Amino acid sequence: MPLTTKLTQRLGIQHPIIQGGMHYVGYAPLAAAVSNAGAIGVITALTQPNAEALRSEIQKTRSLLRSPDTPIGVNLTVLPQLNSPDYPAIVQVLLDEKVPMVETAGSPKCAELWELLKAGNPDVCIIHKCTTIRHALKAQAMGCDMISLDGFDCAGHPGETDVGNFLLQPIAARKLSVPYVTSGGVGDGKQLAACLAMGAEGVNLGTRFMATAEAPIHDNIKKALVAGDENSTQLVMRSLKNTERVYKNAASDEVLRIEAEHPGQIDKIYHIVKGENYRASFQETGDAQSSVWSCGPVMGLIESVPTCDELVRGMVSEAEAVIQGRLAEMCR
Ligand SMILES: Cc1cc2nc3c(=O)[nH]c(=O)nc-3n(C[C@H](O)[C@H](O)[C@H](O)COP(=O)(O)O)c2cc1C
């Protein structure tokens, strides 16, 4: 029984599972493996040094696909920073390469990019990541196609309101008129079934896809994810109102110590939180202790490092078994 949802129908994919954008993780090998598994893989635009490098990464991903028309996506995170990337050039690449799905996140300026994307390709599916119902309603009114709703349990930036997915999701089902997917804390098929039951059209996974054979990160980071559990993360940068959920280690402990002394002062912690540090951990050293890197408490469900195909097939068949077995039997 395929799990057919508005997400699978809209994107023309087999399974209602998205691999969310991940800085320094979302490269061609992972995105292609996820899309080849029948879900949708996502390249992270800002991990590429410039728009032309992104074009090459999209083309590389396509060269790894079993069939060239298998859908892939690109994550476009819109930062409020001063020396911001050349977003119009990135959008042009997404249009030239006819990328069918764009996952956006970040500043409200995203909406300006949606307009450019839609003008160039009316069929593009824009999925905007939000952490609150208020922002999701705003994004819906501004014209995105779907919402990816990141609950408090997510890796990366959970926002400042701390509402877990068990509540956030059914509220979204009542309040949103565009389809939404559940993001944050999802790692198995029982959860997939539960998310669909609560009203989602699919799920978005970050951390779980880091611990897969094809994720292009150091094996020691994958081992840390397997060894970690639901208590192995902590929240840094709360004092800057830019909360990030990260692996609990010596580096993130140090950030919290400094934040307690100097709340809200990025310059005091920047040398520890800067992206180059975790890029080195992910891609070179495999040292899980020396940098501040995002991951989620879904580690409590990560027991092995499967291929993306094994992971996706396993999740979908577990969800089907729950829906057709346990739940159906309760109604007999
Ligand atoms: C290492 C890492 C890097 C991430 N980088 C980004 C990013 O650049 N842009 C973004 O929108 N989300 C980013 N995320 C968030 C994920 O796309 C996804 O929303 C989140 O991981 C979902 O929670 P989960 O890890 O519990 O599945 C990142 C997550 C991780 C684990």
The ligand as an SDF file (V2000), in Angstrom:
LIG
                    3D

 31 33  0  0  0  0  0  0  0  0999 V2000
   23.4680   19.6370   10.6950 C   0  0  0  0  0  0  0  0  0  0  0  0
   22.1800   20.3370   10.3770 C   0  0  0  0  0  0  0  0  0  0  0  0
   22.2130   21.4780    9.5920 C   0  0  0  0  0  0  0  0  0  0  0  0
   21.0160   22.1390    9.2650 C   0  0  0  0  0  0  0  0  0  0  0  0
   21.0760   23.2190    8.4320 N   0  0  0  0  0  0  0  0  0  0  0  0
   19.9200   23.7950    8.0190 C   0  0  0  0  0  0  0  0  0  0  0  0
   19.9540   24.8470    7.0660 C   0  0  0  0  0  0  0  0  0  0  0  0
   21.0160   25.2720    6.5980 O   0  0  0  0  0  0  0  0  0  0  0  0
   18.7680   25.3960    6.6870 N   0  0  0  0  0  0  0  0  0  0  0  0
   17.5700   24.9380    7.1880 C   0  0  0  0  0  0  0  0  0  0  0  0
   16.5190   25.4480    6.7850 O   0  0  0  0  0  0  0  0  0  0  0  0
   17.5120   23.9440    8.0850 N   0  0  0  0  0  0  0  0  0  0  0  0
   18.6500   23.3570    8.5050 C   0  0  0  0  0  0  0  0  0  0  0  0
   18.5970   22.3090    9.3900 N   0  0  0  0  0  0  0  0  0  0  0  0
   17.2760   21.8500    9.8940 C   0  0  0  0  0  0  0  0  0  0  0  0
   16.7330   20.6600    9.1040 C   0  0  0  0  0  0  0  0  0  0  0  0
   16.4550   20.9990    7.7690 O   0  0  0  0  0  0  0  0  0  0  0  0
   15.4340   20.1180    9.7330 C   0  0  0  0  0  0  0  0  0  0  0  0
   14.4610   21.1460    9.7520 O   0  0  0  0  0  0  0  0  0  0  0  0
   15.6510   19.6100   11.1440 C   0  0  0  0  0  0  0  0  0  0  0  0
   16.8480   18.8770   11.2080 O   0  0  0  0  0  0  0  0  0  0  0  0
   14.4860   18.7250   11.5490 C   0  0  0  0  0  0  0  0  0  0  0  0
   14.7010   18.1800   12.8050 O   0  0  0  0  0  0  0  0  0  0  0  0
   15.3110   16.6980   13.0240 P   0  0  0  0  0  0  0  0  0  0  0  0
   16.7650   16.8400   12.8960 O   0  0  0  0  0  0  0  0  0  0  0  0
   14.8690   16.3300   14.3880 O   0  0  0  0  0  0  0  0  0  0  0  0
   14.7350   15.8010   11.9660 O   0  0  0  0  0  0  0  0  0  0  0  0
   19.7800   21.6450    9.7590 C   0  0  0  0  0  0  0  0  0  0  0  0
   19.7670   20.5010   10.5590 C   0  0  0  0  0  0  0  0  0  0  0  0
   20.9390   19.8420   10.8640 C   0  0  0  0  0  0  0  0  0  0  0  0
   20.8760   18.5920   11.6920 C   0  0  0  0  0  0  0  0  0  0  0  0
  1  2  1  0
  2  3  1  0
  2 30  2  0
  3  4  2  0
  4  5  1  0
  4 28  1  0
  5  6  2  0
  6  7  1  0
  6 13  1  0
  7  8  2  0
  7  9  1  0
  9 10  1  0
 10 11  2  0
 10 12  1  0
 12 13  2  0
 13 14  1  0
 14 15  1  0
 14 28  1  0
 15 16  1  0
 16 17  1  0
 16 18  1  0
 18 19  1  0
 18 20  1  0
 20 21  1  0
 20 22  1  0
 22 23  1  0
 23 24  1  0
 24 25  2  0
 24 26  1  0
 24 27  1  0
 28 29  2  0
 29 30  1  0
 30 31  1  0
M  END
$$$$
